[in-house]
């Protein structure tokens, strides 16, 4: 495989052909989000368009998100986990997703397994959910997203697709912020851009629903996570990118 710069790959993402939902997801999608908020950032427009079309996806959040503010005395992990799940419910409601189409694996934030028995159990749970909800397409984070939980989610999706024969597509999240001169062992991008203009306002509301990640709600952890403006600006685009694996 030829090494390519992240800048070249980003340009390739933005040059992918526009395609309707039926070309990208012919049936029902399983959207695998590593953390609460990735579903809205990477796939909010697709979720909204699929719901509009009467084919709501299944959204599965892999980790509990409780590691975003580890030093907050007022938001210990159990409280933060519950809050982040509530934020996710509010977010997908903004996109039109029925309540029964959202599931949480509750794996530990920053500790999602990438192999071994815990990994296999997670894939088993995903396989059962995919079967129950008739999912024939899996959407998962891009394999080069620079976060351990995103890598784990991609590996789970690969194992799930290999087991069940579903189509596998990737969506970049943190990969958009890889410095342009970073070299990656990645193929030339193939896939599509989904136009999401009619859903931009709903997507923005969904992203804002994740209030714990903006820094204004939890103020007693100076090292707590905040969604960076550079990342948020990426997802103001009137399209979302989905890559062939």
Secondary structure as UniProt FT lines:
FT   STRAND          3..5
FT   HELIX           6..15
FT   STRAND          18..19
FT   HELIX           21..24
FT   STRAND          29..33
FT   TURN            36..37
FT   HELIX           38..52
FT   TURN            53..54
FT   STRAND          58..63
FT   TURN            66..71
FT   HELIX           77..94
FT   TURN            95..96
FT   HELIX           99..101
FT   STRAND          102..107
FT   TURN            109..110
FT   HELIX           116..133
FT   STRAND          137..141
FT   TURN            143..144
FT   HELIX           148..164
FT   STRAND          167..171
FT   HELIX           174..177
FT   TURN            180..181
FT   STRAND          183..185
FT   STRAND          191..195
FT   HELIX           197..199
FT   HELIX           200..208
FT   HELIX           211..213
FT   TURN            222..223
FT   HELIX           229..234
FT   TURN            235..236
FT   STRAND          239..244
//
